[in-house]
Amino acid sequence: MKLDKLELLPEKPGIYKFLDKDGVILYVGKAINLRSRVKSYFLNDLYDRPRIRLMLPFINNVEIQETNNEIESLVLESLLIKKYQPKYNTDLKDDKSYSWIYISTKEVFPTVKIVKKITNGEVARGRLFGPYPSGYTIKRMFSYLRKMYPFCTCTKKQNRECLYFHLGLCPGPYQGHISKAEYRRNINEIIKFLQGKKMGHISKLEKDMRMYSKSKQYEKAALLRDRITDMKYLSEKIDFEREDTEESYASRRKALLKSKFELLKIELGLTKLNRIECYDISNIQGQHAYGSMVVAVDGEILSSEYRIFKIKKLQTPNDPEMLAEVFQRRFAKENLKKYASLPELLLVDGGKTQLSTLKSSIPKGISLLGISKGKRFKRKGGRLVDEFWLVKDNSILEAKIENNQILIELRDEAHRFAILHHRKARSRSMINSQLEKVPGIGSVRRKELIKTFKDIEGLKKASVDDINTVVKNRKISIDLKEALNT
């Protein structure tokens, strides 16, 4: 498994599958950050689970599916483990099902309940929220919601008040203690909460938690901290349906991303938007300069379309001129066959100054958009608000873009990808300079050592025997090891 491929994985939640050389799924896992999680399998010298350590030599490929949040990755992981029964997964192979919250909205006095199984008829007569992997959390929050917004769980009309009425958990609708309108307001508040629309309540709890912590009432602060965590968990928007499969979930998510691309197209006033290419430059004083290109097609960022450009013309720091060189090579007629298609939009990290230099380098029919840090913070102590600049009719105008998440993600990914290659170049330069001092280490052996051990730290950790598998001369290997340790 090549580590270079792992560098292209997204820093997003999702599931990953490890496959062997025949494409058989060995293991399915979930992650909040796919890149760091998958890389951890190959970067650690020892892994904490012996079963996983046995699997590593058989991994030939990794496949991923991004999700919108951690809960969706948990649910999808469980679904896939039950479906494929991978050899190296030990948990979640049984028929355990997740919990849902069901609200019978079509009834005169709707009720709320936790369910694991439900009929199609019930679904048609109400609202279903979930699924929620943590049964413990959902039960705690169910009780809390009922205290905030009491509701009735009676299966039929009763003349006498139930026990829950006396506990303050049922408002007594059948006994006339609450009107239909007031009862419906309680139910609507619960629905808003489960849709993630009651963040003001969470903000108030966070304020109270900080106050308790400041006054050293740590037990009360801890109780609120746990409640806030539970509430955020339960109010997370989950785009997972009761009968979903891996394919239906992926298809719906793809359609959602494409619809956001359509909204962006309308905001920018474009007639067509299928492909965005984003570019960035990384260098130190013009040295080891690289330009990166990352791509989104129909709203989905595709690592298979990434490209890197080594800057050849300049040795002094000038990002706009370096980007101009990258565009010249990207859009040269002899190079067009290397790419799947032309973009409708180019995105660069920069404002008016950068765009004024670059606009003449862009082929006709392709729009140019810049993204730069503004002067305002989103909130005190937060990150600066991004500003967008669009080249239109040879003028550079500020663009107000609401649907900007994909643009920010592309900018961040292009920046990371450029820095990655810049650092690799610096590392190669450093290792080359040290290896040149060792007699018997020529250009061919230097390339092989760099390819095998990646950097100086990798070489220093290697034993003489490890080095000798590349050098194939024990005396030179010993000399090299001694040189590295001085």
C-alpha positions as CSV (number, residue, x, y, z in Angstrom):
1,M,0.0,0.0,0.0
2,K,1.6,3.3,-1.1
3,L,1.6,6.1,1.5
4,D,1.5,8.6,-1.4
5,K,-2.0,7.4,-2.2
6,L,-3.1,7.9,1.4
7,E,-2.1,11.5,1.3
8,L,-4.9,12.1,-1.2
9,L,-7.6,10.9,1.1
10,P,-10.0,13.6,2.4
11,E,-10.0,14.9,5.9
12,K,-13.7,14.2,6.3
13,P,-15.9,11.7,8.1
14,G,-16.7,8.5,6.3
15,I,-16.0,4.7,6.0
16,Y,-13.0,2.9,4.6
17,K,-12.6,-0.6,3.2
18,F,-9.3,-2.4,3.0
19,L,-9.2,-4.8,0.0
20,D,-6.8,-7.6,-0.9
21,K,-5.2,-8.1,-4.4
22,D,-8.4,-9.9,-5.6
23,G,-10.7,-7.1,-4.4
24,V,-12.0,-9.0,-1.5
25,I,-13.0,-6.8,1.5
26,L,-10.7,-7.5,4.5
27,Y,-12.0,-4.9,6.9
28,V,-14.5,-2.0,7.1
29,G,-13.9,0.9,9.5
30,K,-15.3,4.3,10.2
31,A,-13.5,7.6,10.8
32,I,-14.1,11.2,11.7
33,N,-11.0,12.1,9.6
34,L,-10.4,9.5,6.9
35,R,-6.9,10.5,6.0
36,S,-5.4,10.5,9.4
37,R,-7.3,7.3,10.4
38,V,-6.3,5.2,7.4
39,K,-2.7,6.5,7.5
40,S,-2.4,5.5,11.1
41,Y,-2.5,1.8,10.1
42,F,0.7,2.1,8.1
43,L,2.6,4.7,10.1
44,N,2.6,3.0,13.5
45,D,5.4,0.5,14.2
46,L,3.1,-1.6,16.4
47,Y,-0.7,-1.8,16.2
48,D,-2.7,-2.3,19.3
49,R,-4.9,-5.2,17.9
50,P,-3.0,-8.4,16.9
51,R,-5.8,-9.3,14.4
52,I,-5.3,-6.0,12.5
53,R,-1.5,-6.4,12.5
54,L,-2.0,-9.8,10.8
55,M,-4.2,-8.1,8.1
56,L,-1.7,-5.4,7.1
57,P,0.5,-7.5,4.7
58,F,-2.6,-8.5,2.7
59,I,-3.9,-4.9,2.1
60,N,-3.6,-4.0,-1.6
61,N,-6.1,-1.1,-1.9
62,V,-8.4,1.1,0.1
63,E,-11.8,2.4,-0.9
64,I,-13.7,5.2,0.9
65,Q,-17.2,6.6,1.1
66,E,-17.5,10.1,2.6
67,T,-20.4,10.9,4.9
68,N,-21.9,14.1,6.3
69,N,-21.0,13.4,9.9
70,E,-19.8,10.8,12.4
71,I,-23.3,9.3,13.0
72,E,-23.8,8.5,9.3
73,S,-20.3,6.8,9.2
74,L,-21.3,4.7,12.2
75,V,-24.5,3.5,10.6
76,L,-22.9,2.9,7.2
77,E,-20.1,1.0,8.8
78,S,-22.6,-1.3,10.6
79,L,-24.6,-1.8,7.4
80,L,-21.4,-2.8,5.4
81,I,-20.0,-5.2,8.0
82,K,-23.3,-7.0,8.1
83,K,-23.4,-7.2,4.3
84,Y,-19.8,-8.3,3.6
85,Q,-18.9,-10.0,6.9
86,P,-15.2,-9.0,6.5
87,K,-12.7,-11.5,7.8
88,Y,-10.8,-9.1,10.1
89,N,-13.9,-7.3,11.6
90,T,-14.9,-8.8,14.9
91,D,-17.8,-6.5,15.9
92,L,-21.1,-5.5,14.4
93,K,-21.6,-8.7,12.5
94,D,-24.8,-9.5,14.3
95,D,-28.3,-8.3,13.5
96,K,-28.3,-5.5,16.1
97,S,-30.4,-2.6,14.8
98,Y,-30.1,1.1,15.7
99,S,-32.7,3.2,17.4
100,W,-35.0,5.8,15.9
101,I,-37.3,8.5,17.3
102,Y,-40.8,8.3,16.0
103,I,-43.5,11.0,16.3
104,S,-47.0,10.2,15.3
105,T,-47.8,13.6,13.8
106,K,-51.1,12.6,12.2
107,E,-52.8,11.9,15.5
108,V,-54.8,14.5,17.4
109,F,-52.4,14.3,20.3
110,P,-49.1,13.0,18.8
111,T,-46.9,10.8,20.9
112,V,-43.1,10.4,20.8
113,K,-41.3,7.1,21.2
114,I,-38.0,5.3,20.7
115,V,-38.3,2.4,18.2
116,K,-36.0,-0.1,16.5
117,K,-38.6,-1.6,14.2
118,I,-41.6,0.2,12.6
119,T,-44.1,-0.6,9.9
120,N,-44.5,1.3,6.7
121,G,-48.0,2.3,7.8
122,E,-46.7,4.0,10.9
123,V,-44.0,5.8,8.9
124,A,-46.7,7.2,6.6
125,R,-48.6,8.5,9.7
126,G,-45.7,10.3,11.3
127,R,-42.1,11.5,11.3
128,L,-39.0,9.3,11.8
129,F,-35.6,10.7,13.1
130,G,-32.3,8.8,13.2
131,P,-30.9,6.3,13.2
132,Y,-28.9,6.8,16.4
133,P,-26.1,4.2,17.2
134,S,-25.9,5.1,20.9
135,G,-29.0,3.7,22.7
136,Y,-27.7,5.0,26.0
137,T,-27.5,8.6,24.7
138,I,-30.9,8.5,23.0
139,K,-32.7,7.3,26.2
140,R,-31.1,10.1,28.3
141,M,-32.1,12.7,25.8
142,F,-35.6,11.3,25.4
143,S,-36.1,11.9,29.1
144,Y,-34.7,15.4,28.9
145,L,-36.8,16.3,25.9
146,R,-39.9,15.1,27.8
147,K,-39.1,17.3,30.8
148,M,-38.7,20.3,28.5
149,Y,-41.7,19.6,26.2
150,P,-44.1,17.2,28.0
151,F,-46.0,14.8,25.8
152,C,-48.5,12.0,26.2
153,T,-47.7,8.3,25.7
154,C,-51.1,6.9,26.4
155,T,-52.2,4.4,23.8
156,K,-55.9,5.4,24.1
157,K,-58.0,8.1,25.7
158,Q,-58.2,7.8,29.5
159,N,-60.5,9.6,32.0
160,R,-58.0,9.7,34.8
161,E,-54.6,11.3,34.8
162,C,-51.7,8.9,34.3
163,L,-48.6,8.6,36.6
164,Y,-46.5,10.6,34.1
165,F,-48.9,13.5,34.6
166,H,-48.2,13.6,38.3
167,L,-44.4,13.4,37.5
168,G,-44.8,16.5,35.2
169,L,-43.9,14.5,32.0
170,C,-47.4,14.4,30.5
171,P,-49.5,17.5,30.1
172,G,-52.9,15.6,30.4
173,P,-54.4,16.4,27.0
174,Y,-57.2,13.8,27.3
175,Q,-58.3,15.3,30.7
176,G,-58.4,18.9,29.3
177,H,-55.3,20.2,31.1
178,I,-53.8,21.5,27.8
179,S,-55.4,22.7,24.5
180,K,-54.7,21.0,21.2
181,A,-52.8,24.1,20.0
182,E,-50.6,24.2,23.1
183,Y,-49.9,20.4,22.9
184,R,-49.0,20.7,19.2
185,R,-46.5,23.5,20.1
186,N,-44.7,21.1,22.4
187,I,-44.5,18.5,19.6
188,N,-43.3,21.1,17.1
189,E,-40.5,22.2,19.5
190,I,-39.3,18.6,19.7
191,I,-39.3,18.3,15.9
192,K,-37.3,21.5,15.6
193,F,-34.8,20.2,18.1
194,L,-34.4,16.9,16.2
195,Q,-34.0,18.9,13.0
196,G,-31.1,20.8,14.6
197,K,-33.0,24.1,14.8
198,K,-32.7,24.6,18.5
199,M,-29.1,25.6,18.7
200,G,-30.0,28.6,20.8
201,H,-30.9,26.3,23.7
202,I,-27.5,24.6,23.4
203,S,-25.8,28.0,23.4
204,K,-27.5,28.9,26.6
205,L,-26.4,25.7,28.2
206,E,-22.8,26.4,27.1
207,K,-23.0,29.8,28.7
208,D,-24.2,28.3,31.9
209,M,-21.5,25.6,31.8
210,R,-18.8,28.3,31.4
211,M,-20.3,30.2,34.4
212,Y,-20.3,27.1,36.6
213,S,-16.7,26.3,35.6
214,K,-15.6,29.8,36.3
215,S,-17.1,29.7,39.8
216,K,-15.4,26.3,40.3
217,Q,-18.8,24.4,40.4
218,Y,-17.2,21.6,38.4
219,E,-19.8,18.9,39.0
220,K,-22.6,21.1,37.7
221,A,-20.4,22.2,34.7
222,A,-19.6,18.5,34.0
223,L,-23.4,17.6,34.0
224,L,-24.1,20.4,31.5
225,R,-21.1,19.4,29.4
226,D,-22.5,15.8,29.1
227,R,-26.0,17.2,28.3
228,I,-24.6,19.5,25.6
229,T,-22.8,16.6,24.0
230,D,-25.9,14.5,24.0
231,M,-28.0,17.3,22.6
232,K,-25.6,17.9,19.8
233,Y,-25.5,14.2,19.0
234,L,-29.3,13.9,18.9
235,S,-29.8,17.1,16.9
236,E,-27.2,16.2,14.2
237,K,-28.8,16.2,10.8
238,I,-28.7,12.6,9.6
239,D,-29.3,11.9,5.9
240,F,-29.9,8.2,6.3
241,E,-33.2,6.5,5.5
242,R,-34.7,3.4,7.0
243,E,-34.3,1.2,3.9
244,D,-31.0,2.6,2.8
245,T,-28.2,0.5,1.2
246,E,-24.6,1.5,0.5
247,E,-25.6,2.3,-3.1
248,S,-28.7,4.3,-2.3
249,Y,-26.9,6.4,0.3
250,A,-24.0,7.1,-2.1
251,S,-26.4,8.0,-4.9
252,R,-28.5,10.4,-2.8
253,R,-25.3,12.1,-1.4
254,K,-24.0,12.5,-4.9
255,A,-27.3,14.1,-6.0
256,L,-27.1,16.5,-3.0
257,L,-23.6,17.6,-3.9
258,K,-24.6,18.2,-7.5
259,S,-27.6,20.3,-6.4
260,K,-25.2,22.5,-4.4
261,F,-23.1,22.9,-7.5
262,E,-26.2,24.0,-9.4
263,L,-26.9,26.7,-6.7
264,L,-23.3,27.9,-7.0
265,K,-23.6,28.1,-10.8
266,I,-26.7,30.4,-10.4
267,E,-25.0,32.6,-7.8
268,L,-22.0,33.1,-10.1
269,G,-24.2,33.8,-13.1
270,L,-22.6,30.9,-15.1
271,T,-24.5,29.1,-17.9
272,K,-22.8,25.8,-17.1
273,L,-20.8,24.4,-14.2
274,N,-19.5,20.8,-14.2
275,R,-15.8,21.2,-13.3
276,I,-13.9,23.6,-11.0
277,E,-10.1,23.6,-10.8
278,C,-8.4,25.2,-7.9
279,Y,-4.8,26.2,-7.8
280,D,-2.2,27.2,-5.2
281,I,1.5,27.8,-4.9
282,S,3.9,26.7,-2.1
283,N,7.5,27.9,-1.9
284,I,10.1,29.5,0.5
285,Q,11.7,32.5,-1.1
286,G,11.0,31.0,-4.5
287,Q,12.9,27.8,-3.7
288,H,11.3,24.3,-4.1
289,A,8.2,25.9,-5.6
290,Y,5.3,23.8,-6.6
291,G,1.8,24.6,-8.0
292,S,-1.1,22.3,-7.1
293,M,-4.3,21.7,-9.0
294,V,-7.3,20.1,-7.2
295,V,-10.6,19.4,-8.9
296,A,-14.3,19.1,-8.1
297,V,-16.7,17.6,-10.7
298,D,-20.5,17.9,-10.1
299,G,-19.8,19.0,-6.5
300,E,-17.5,16.1,-5.6
301,I,-13.8,16.6,-5.0
302,L,-11.9,14.0,-7.0
303,S,-8.3,13.1,-5.9
304,S,-7.8,11.1,-9.0
305,E,-7.8,14.4,-11.0
306,Y,-5.2,16.2,-8.8
307,R,-2.0,17.4,-10.6
308,I,1.2,18.9,-9.3
309,F,3.4,21.4,-11.3
310,K,7.1,21.9,-10.5
311,I,7.8,25.6,-11.1
312,K,10.7,25.9,-13.7
313,K,10.9,29.5,-14.7
314,L,11.2,31.4,-11.4
315,Q,13.6,31.1,-8.4
316,T,12.3,34.2,-6.6
317,P,9.0,34.5,-4.7
318,N,6.2,35.6,-7.0
319,D,3.0,33.6,-6.6
320,P,1.0,35.3,-9.4
321,E,3.7,34.7,-12.0
322,M,4.2,31.2,-10.8
323,L,0.4,30.6,-11.2
324,A,0.6,32.1,-14.7
325,E,3.3,29.5,-15.6
326,V,1.1,26.7,-14.3
327,F,-1.9,28.0,-16.4
328,Q,0.3,28.2,-19.5
329,R,1.3,24.6,-19.1
330,R,-2.2,23.4,-18.1
331,F,-3.9,24.9,-21.1
332,A,-1.1,24.4,-23.7
333,K,-2.6,22.6,-26.7
334,E,-0.1,19.7,-26.5
335,N,-1.1,19.1,-22.9
336,L,-4.9,19.2,-23.1
337,K,-5.2,15.4,-23.8
338,K,-3.8,14.8,-20.3
339,Y,-7.0,16.0,-18.7
340,A,-10.5,14.7,-18.7
341,S,-12.1,18.0,-19.7
342,L,-11.8,21.8,-19.4
343,P,-13.1,23.6,-16.4
344,E,-15.8,26.2,-16.4
345,L,-14.3,27.9,-13.4
346,L,-10.8,28.4,-12.1
347,L,-10.4,29.2,-8.4
348,V,-7.2,30.7,-7.0
349,D,-6.1,31.7,-3.5
350,G,-5.8,35.5,-3.8
351,G,-7.6,38.8,-4.2
352,K,-7.6,41.7,-6.7
353,T,-3.8,41.9,-7.1
354,Q,-3.4,38.2,-8.0
355,L,-6.5,38.3,-10.3
356,S,-5.3,41.3,-12.2
357,T,-2.0,39.5,-13.0
358,L,-3.7,36.2,-13.9
359,K,-6.8,37.2,-15.9
360,S,-4.9,37.5,-19.2
361,S,-3.6,33.9,-18.7
362,I,-7.1,32.3,-18.7
363,P,-8.5,30.8,-21.9
364,K,-11.6,32.4,-23.3
365,G,-14.8,30.9,-22.0
366,I,-13.4,30.0,-18.5
367,S,-14.3,32.1,-15.5
368,L,-11.8,33.2,-12.9
369,L,-12.6,33.5,-9.2
370,G,-10.3,34.5,-6.3
371,I,-10.8,33.7,-2.6
372,S,-9.0,35.7,0.1
373,K,-9.1,36.4,3.8
374,G,-11.2,39.4,4.7
375,K,-10.7,41.8,7.6
376,R,-13.7,40.5,9.7
377,F,-13.8,37.5,12.0
378,K,-16.7,35.1,11.9
379,R,-16.8,35.4,15.7
380,K,-14.4,36.7,18.3
381,G,-11.3,34.5,18.2
382,G,-12.5,32.7,15.1
383,R,-11.2,32.5,11.6
384,L,-11.4,35.5,9.2
385,V,-14.4,35.6,6.8
386,D,-13.5,34.6,3.3
387,E,-14.1,37.1,0.5
388,F,-14.6,36.2,-3.2
389,W,-13.6,38.1,-6.3
390,L,-14.9,37.4,-9.7
391,V,-13.4,38.5,-13.0
392,K,-16.3,39.7,-15.2
393,D,-16.0,41.7,-18.4
394,N,-12.3,42.3,-17.6
395,S,-13.3,43.9,-14.3
396,I,-12.7,42.4,-10.9
397,L,-15.8,42.5,-8.7
398,E,-16.5,41.3,-5.2
399,A,-18.9,38.3,-5.3
400,K,-21.3,37.6,-2.4
401,I,-21.6,33.8,-2.4
402,E,-23.8,32.0,0.1
403,N,-23.2,28.5,-1.2
404,N,-19.4,28.7,-0.7
405,Q,-18.5,25.5,1.2
406,I,-17.1,23.6,-1.8
407,L,-15.0,26.7,-2.7
408,I,-13.4,26.8,0.8
409,E,-12.8,23.1,0.8
410,L,-11.1,23.3,-2.6
411,R,-8.9,26.2,-1.5
412,D,-7.8,24.4,1.7
413,E,-7.1,21.1,-0.2
414,A,-5.1,22.9,-2.9
415,H,-3.1,24.6,-0.2
416,R,-2.4,21.3,1.6
417,F,-1.5,19.5,-1.6
418,A,1.0,22.2,-2.7
419,I,2.6,22.3,0.8
420,L,2.9,18.5,0.8
421,H,5.0,18.4,-2.4
422,H,7.0,21.5,-1.4
423,R,8.0,19.7,1.9
424,K,8.8,16.5,0.0
425,A,11.1,18.5,-2.3
426,R,12.8,20.2,0.7
427,S,13.2,16.8,2.4
428,R,14.8,15.3,-0.8
429,S,17.2,18.2,-1.0
430,M,18.3,17.8,2.6
431,I,18.8,14.1,2.3
432,N,20.7,14.5,-0.9
433,S,23.1,17.0,0.6
434,Q,23.8,14.6,3.5
435,L,24.2,11.6,1.3
436,E,26.6,13.3,-1.1
437,K,29.1,13.5,1.7
438,V,29.3,9.7,2.0
439,P,31.8,8.0,-0.3
440,G,30.2,5.4,-2.5
441,I,26.7,6.9,-2.4
442,G,26.2,8.1,-6.0
443,S,23.1,9.5,-7.7
444,V,21.5,6.1,-8.3
445,R,21.9,4.9,-4.7
446,R,20.7,8.3,-3.4
447,K,17.5,8.0,-5.5
448,E,16.9,4.4,-4.2
449,L,17.5,5.4,-0.6
450,I,15.1,8.3,-0.8
451,K,12.5,6.1,-2.5
452,T,12.8,3.5,0.2
453,F,13.2,5.6,3.4
454,K,11.5,8.8,2.3
455,D,13.6,11.2,4.6
456,I,16.5,11.5,7.0
457,E,14.4,10.4,9.9
458,G,13.5,7.3,8.1
459,L,17.1,6.6,7.3
460,K,18.3,7.2,10.9
461,K,15.7,4.7,12.2
462,A,16.8,2.1,9.7
463,S,19.4,-0.6,10.7
464,V,22.5,-1.3,8.8
465,D,20.8,-4.4,7.4
466,D,17.9,-2.4,6.2
467,I,20.2,0.1,4.5
468,N,22.2,-2.7,3.0
469,T,19.1,-4.1,1.2
470,V,19.3,-0.9,-1.0
471,V,23.0,-0.2,-1.0
472,K,24.2,-3.8,-1.4
473,N,27.6,-3.1,0.0
474,R,28.0,-3.6,3.8
475,K,31.0,-1.4,4.2
476,I,29.3,1.6,2.6
477,S,26.1,0.8,4.6
478,I,28.1,0.9,7.8
479,D,29.8,4.2,6.7
480,L,26.4,5.7,5.9
481,K,24.9,4.7,9.2
482,E,27.9,6.2,11.1
483,A,27.7,9.4,9.1
484,L,24.0,9.8,9.9
485,N,24.6,9.4,13.7
486,T,27.4,12.0,13.9
